[in-house]
Amino acid sequence: MFALPSIWNLFISTVVFFLAAWYIRRYLEAHGTPGGMTRGLLVFVLASLLSWGAGAAVDWVQEQIAGPQAAAQTPDDLSQLLKAMGQTRP
């Protein structure tokens, strides 16, 4: 099931994306790879993969430390949902 990423996942993966893009771009420039759309796409894809991996590692470590989080349960029936919402108001 799809789960929302944690704040740490979002923060770490964003930082990793920009650092990886900078290092990959610098590496390709040092090796004389001509700039263009293909190189830009290569940098984007590699940085995205590294960012995704870092985010997955952060979530894995967080789950190992804190244990699995319970998924939120919502009523399937709209009337049950409306009834539950009405009961929470004073």
C-alpha positions as CSV (number, residue, x, y, z in Angstrom):
1,M,0.0,0.0,0.0
2,F,1.2,3.5,-0.7
3,A,2.4,5.4,2.3
4,L,3.3,9.1,2.6
5,P,7.0,9.8,3.1
6,S,8.2,11.1,6.3
7,I,9.5,14.7,6.8
8,W,13.1,13.3,7.1
9,N,12.6,11.4,3.8
10,L,11.6,14.6,2.0
11,F,14.4,16.7,3.5
12,I,17.2,14.2,3.0
13,S,16.1,13.2,-0.5
14,T,15.9,16.9,-1.6
15,V,19.4,17.6,-0.2
16,V,20.8,14.5,-1.9
17,F,19.2,15.4,-5.2
18,F,20.8,18.8,-5.4
19,L,24.2,17.5,-4.2
20,A,24.1,14.6,-6.6
21,A,23.2,16.8,-9.5
22,W,26.0,19.2,-8.7
23,Y,28.6,16.4,-8.4
24,I,27.4,14.5,-11.5
25,R,27.4,17.7,-13.6
26,R,30.9,18.5,-12.3
27,Y,32.1,15.0,-13.1
28,L,30.8,15.1,-16.6
29,E,32.3,18.6,-17.2
30,A,35.7,17.3,-15.9
31,H,35.6,14.5,-18.4
32,G,34.7,16.8,-21.3
33,T,31.2,15.6,-21.9
34,P,29.5,18.2,-24.1
35,G,26.5,20.0,-22.5
36,G,23.0,19.6,-23.9
37,M,19.7,18.0,-23.4
38,T,21.0,14.5,-23.2
39,R,23.5,15.3,-20.5
40,G,20.9,17.3,-18.6
41,L,18.5,14.4,-18.7
42,L,21.3,12.0,-17.6
43,V,22.1,14.2,-14.6
44,F,18.4,14.5,-13.7
45,V,17.8,10.7,-13.9
46,L,20.9,9.8,-11.9
47,A,20.3,12.4,-9.3
48,S,16.7,11.3,-9.0
49,L,17.7,7.7,-8.5
50,L,20.2,8.6,-5.8
51,S,17.6,10.8,-4.2
52,W,15.0,8.1,-4.2
53,G,17.4,5.6,-2.8
54,A,18.4,8.0,0.0
55,G,14.8,8.6,0.8
56,A,14.0,4.9,0.9
57,A,17.0,4.3,3.2
58,V,15.8,7.0,5.5
59,D,12.3,5.4,5.7
60,W,13.9,2.0,6.2
61,V,16.1,3.2,9.1
62,Q,13.1,5.1,10.7
63,E,11.0,1.9,10.5
64,Q,13.8,-0.2,12.1
65,I,14.1,2.3,14.9
66,A,10.4,3.1,15.6
67,G,8.7,0.1,14.2
68,P,6.0,0.0,11.5
69,Q,3.4,2.8,11.7
70,A,-0.2,1.9,11.7
71,A,-2.1,2.8,8.6
72,A,-5.0,5.2,9.0
73,Q,-8.4,3.5,8.7
74,T,-11.3,5.4,7.1
75,P,-14.9,4.2,6.7
76,D,-15.7,3.0,3.2
77,D,-19.3,4.2,3.4
78,L,-19.8,7.9,3.0
79,S,-22.7,7.9,5.4
80,Q,-20.5,6.4,8.1
81,L,-17.9,9.0,7.4
82,L,-20.4,11.8,7.7
83,K,-21.8,10.3,10.9
84,A,-18.4,10.1,12.4
85,M,-17.6,13.7,11.4
86,G,-20.8,14.9,13.0
87,Q,-20.0,13.1,16.3
88,T,-16.7,14.9,16.7
89,R,-18.2,18.4,16.6
90,P,-19.6,19.8,19.9
